[in-house]
């Protein structure tokens, strides 16, 4: 089995993060540095991550949490600048240090964030192949014309390429301010803020309300909830797990 796939299943981190750890030389297989894409036999090979052996019997119970990330909280499990992270909100998890966020919200943004140690689900929810929809509410300053809304819906050219079509719903639109519901299927950095800037306006508040079948609902800032069996099943079904 591919080493990143196995370690993700063991709840160590997402596959992408595991590949980063391999490149940093922090993962050893039988006392030798691991290589990207290599296979391991969990029954025979000795795998270490940051000096700790990962064994089959160490596989944790899978946990799934949704939280309302407030603005000013970073959506990573650690921060070199000492800022508050989403891990600080997960007081009730048995094994919070093994949880990782599914995708990210920038520090100024707020709303729904999924935290889990299920590497297989994380990989699929973040893989472009599955085009998992993400819904946001955006409060905008600046004039948004009908032409601008059409451009956002069709896709706009950014420095890293044209965006995929987006679903745009106008909640209200006045002369110099608007509120939109925006659903995208990509996960580029600061994507919605850059899309709005491209049509000459500015996002002043951005809140994620849905990730696939998972909804923020009436949760309050900083609130954390364990997913129900139905919510987990809905996400698994969405990505064919």
FENDATA-V338141 format. One record per pair of residues at least 6 apart in sequence whose ideal C-beta (glycine too) atoms are under 7 Angstrom apart, sorted by sequence separation. I is the first residue (numbers start at 1). J is the second residue. D is the distance in whole Angstrom. If there is no record, write none. Layout:
i = <I	I>
j = <J	J>
d = <D	D>
//
This chain:
i = <7	8	12	21	28	69	79	90	93	105	116	124	156	172	196	209	210	219	8	27	40	46	47	78	125	155	156	172	184	196	209	25	77	105	155	170	171	184	74	76	87	90	155	171	5	8	77	155	170	171	182	193	4	7	29	73	74	75	154	169	192	22	73	101	102	153	168	169	22	73	153	193	4	22	42	101	102	152	168	192	4	30	86	100	153	29	30	99	152	166	167	19	69	99	166	214	29	99	166	67	98	149	28	102	27	164	213	214	27	67	95	100	164	213	26	77	102	103	163	212	26	102	65	90	213	3	75	212	86	21	65	160	163	75	86	144	63	75	3	63	143	163	74	143	6	65	142	144	2	3	60	72	141	6	63	69	141	158	2	3	12	71	140	1	60	71	75	140	1	71	156	70	139	140	158	69	7	12	69	137	138	156	68	152	156	10	68	69	137	138	66	67	135	136	7	152	10	11	66	67	135	151	10	11	134	65	133	134	148	64	133	148	63	132	63	64	131	138	62	144	62	136	140	60	144	138	142	143	142	141	142	126	140	141	140	140	141	140	138	139	139	138	136	137	136	136	137	136	134	135	135	134	134	132	133	132	17	103	106	14	11	13	125	111	112	109	110	111	112	114	111	112	109	112	114	112	105	15	112	14	111	11	132	11	14	15	14	130	9	125	8	9	110	8	121	125	8	121	124	124	121	120	92	89	90	89	66	68	68	70	68	70	68	68	68	67	67	65	66	65	65	66	64	65	64	64>
j = <13	14	18	27	34	75	85	96	99	111	122	130	162	178	202	215	216	225	15	34	47	53	54	85	132	162	163	179	191	203	216	33	85	113	163	178	179	192	83	85	96	99	164	180	15	18	87	165	180	181	192	203	15	18	40	84	85	86	165	180	203	34	85	113	114	165	180	181	35	86	166	206	18	36	56	115	116	166	182	206	19	45	101	115	168	45	46	115	168	182	183	36	86	116	183	231	47	117	184	86	117	168	48	122	48	185	234	235	49	89	117	122	186	235	49	100	125	126	186	235	50	126	90	115	238	29	101	238	113	49	93	188	191	104	115	173	93	105	34	95	175	195	107	176	40	99	176	178	37	38	95	107	176	42	99	105	177	194	39	40	49	108	177	39	98	109	113	178	40	110	195	110	179	180	198	110	49	54	111	179	180	198	111	195	199	54	112	113	181	182	112	113	181	182	54	199	58	59	114	115	183	199	59	60	183	115	183	184	199	116	185	200	116	185	117	118	185	192	117	199	118	192	196	117	201	196	200	201	201	201	202	187	201	202	202	203	204	204	203	204	205	206	206	207	207	208	209	209	208	209	210	210	211	211	212	212	100	187	190	100	98	100	212	207	208	206	207	208	209	211	209	210	208	211	214	214	208	119	216	119	216	117	238	119	122	123	123	239	119	235	119	120	221	120	235	239	123	236	239	241	241	241	224	222	224	224	214	216	219	221	220	222	221	222	223	223	224	224	225	225	226	227	226	227	227	232>
d = <7	6	6	5	6	6	5	4	6	7	6	6	7	7	7	7	7	7	5	4	6	6	5	6	5	5	6	5	6	5	5	5	6	6	5	7	4	7	5	6	6	6	6	6	7	6	5	5	6	6	6	5	4	5	6	5	5	5	6	7	6	5	7	6	4	6	6	4	7	6	6	7	4	6	5	6	6	6	6	6	6	6	6	7	5	6	5	5	5	6	4	6	6	6	6	6	6	5	5	6	5	6	4	5	7	6	4	6	5	5	7	7	5	6	7	6	5	6	6	6	5	6	6	6	6	7	5	5	6	7	7	6	7	4	7	6	6	5	6	7	7	6	5	6	6	7	6	5	7	5	5	6	7	6	6	5	6	5	6	5	6	6	6	6	6	7	6	5	6	5	6	6	5	7	7	6	7	6	6	7	5	5	6	6	7	6	7	5	6	6	6	5	6	5	7	6	7	7	6	6	5	6	5	5	7	5	5	6	4	5	5	7	6	7	6	7	4	6	6	7	5	6	6	6	6	7	6	7	3	7	5	6	5	5	7	6	5	7	5	5	4	5	6	5	6	5	6	7	6	5	4	7	6	7	6	5	7	6	6	6	5	6	7	4	5	4	5	4	6	6	6	7	7	6	6	7	6	6	4	6	6	4	7	7	5	5	7	5	5	7	2	6	7	7	6	6	6	7	4	6	6	6	7	6	6	5	6	6	4	4	6	5	5	6	5	7	4	6	6	7	6	6	7	7	4	5>
//
